[in-house]
Every structure is written in C-alpha cells, then in structure tokens.
Amino acid sequence: MHPSIELGKQVRAALRTRSRIATKDLYELIGRPSPVEKPRFIVKPAGVAFFHVIDSSTGKARGFRRDHNEACAIARRLEAENRP
C-alpha cells in the first residue's frame, strides 16, 4: 500500500480513538452514562436449523451456520476485523 494511504489510515484511526475518548470524558463531565455501542454483526435464526450472521449497517447476511456457537464465532471475528 502506498505510504500516504497508510498514513491517512493511521491518522483516521487515531482521530476515531480520540473521538471516543472525548465522548466518554464529556459524558463523565455531565454525570450521565456513556452511550452503549451496538454490535455491527448480529446472529439471527433462519428457519429450523440455520443461523444467519447479519450486518446491521446493510441488513445483508454475511454468513450462516447450522450451529449457533459457530455463527456467534463468525460474528465476533467479523466484528474484530471491522473495528478501527
């Protein structure tokens, strides 16, 4: 990847981190609980023996499994991959 693109990604990641910290500090300052961040990937039952992993931002299925625990593992992996 080109160095300027990589640098831009790092700057945006740092800004997102700082934004989260500032939001948390603001809520502590006014004495209210911080908003809870909702998960992006949700496991939903689909039919009798399947579970779909749904991307909540698009509403599209990103995967499916017969076992609920395996579907949850996929959702956790996708969540970790898409975190800044």
Contacts in CASP RR format, 6 or more apart in sequence:
PFRMAT RR
TARGET T0000
AUTHOR 0000-0000-0000
METHOD contacts of the structure
MODEL  1
MHPSIELGKQVRAALRTRSRIATKDLYELIGRPSPVEKPRFIVKPAGVAF
FHVIDSSTGKARGFRRDHNEACAIARRLEAENRP
12 84 0 8 1.000
13 84 0 8 1.000
16 84 0 8 1.000
17 84 0 8 1.000
23 34 0 8 1.000
23 35 0 8 1.000
24 34 0 8 1.000
27 33 0 8 1.000
27 34 0 8 1.000
27 35 0 8 1.000
28 34 0 8 1.000
38 56 0 8 1.000
39 56 0 8 1.000
39 75 0 8 1.000
39 79 0 8 1.000
40 55 0 8 1.000
40 56 0 8 1.000
40 57 0 8 1.000
40 78 0 8 1.000
40 79 0 8 1.000
40 82 0 8 1.000
41 53 0 8 1.000
41 54 0 8 1.000
41 55 0 8 1.000
41 56 0 8 1.000
41 62 0 8 1.000
41 74 0 8 1.000
41 75 0 8 1.000
41 78 0 8 1.000
41 79 0 8 1.000
42 53 0 8 1.000
42 54 0 8 1.000
42 56 0 8 1.000
42 75 0 8 1.000
43 51 0 8 1.000
43 52 0 8 1.000
43 53 0 8 1.000
43 54 0 8 1.000
43 68 0 8 1.000
43 71 0 8 1.000
43 72 0 8 1.000
43 75 0 8 1.000
44 51 0 8 1.000
44 52 0 8 1.000
44 54 0 8 1.000
45 51 0 8 1.000
45 52 0 8 1.000
46 52 0 8 1.000
46 61 0 8 1.000
46 64 0 8 1.000
49 66 0 8 1.000
50 64 0 8 1.000
50 65 0 8 1.000
50 66 0 8 1.000
51 64 0 8 1.000
51 65 0 8 1.000
51 66 0 8 1.000
51 67 0 8 1.000
51 68 0 8 1.000
51 71 0 8 1.000
52 61 0 8 1.000
52 63 0 8 1.000
52 64 0 8 1.000
52 71 0 8 1.000
53 61 0 8 1.000
53 62 0 8 1.000
53 63 0 8 1.000
53 64 0 8 1.000
53 65 0 8 1.000
53 71 0 8 1.000
53 74 0 8 1.000
53 75 0 8 1.000
53 78 0 8 1.000
54 60 0 8 1.000
54 61 0 8 1.000
54 62 0 8 1.000
55 61 0 8 1.000
55 62 0 8 1.000
55 78 0 8 1.000
62 74 0 8 1.000
62 78 0 8 1.000
63 71 0 8 1.000
63 74 0 8 1.000
64 71 0 8 1.000
65 71 0 8 1.000
65 74 0 8 1.000
END
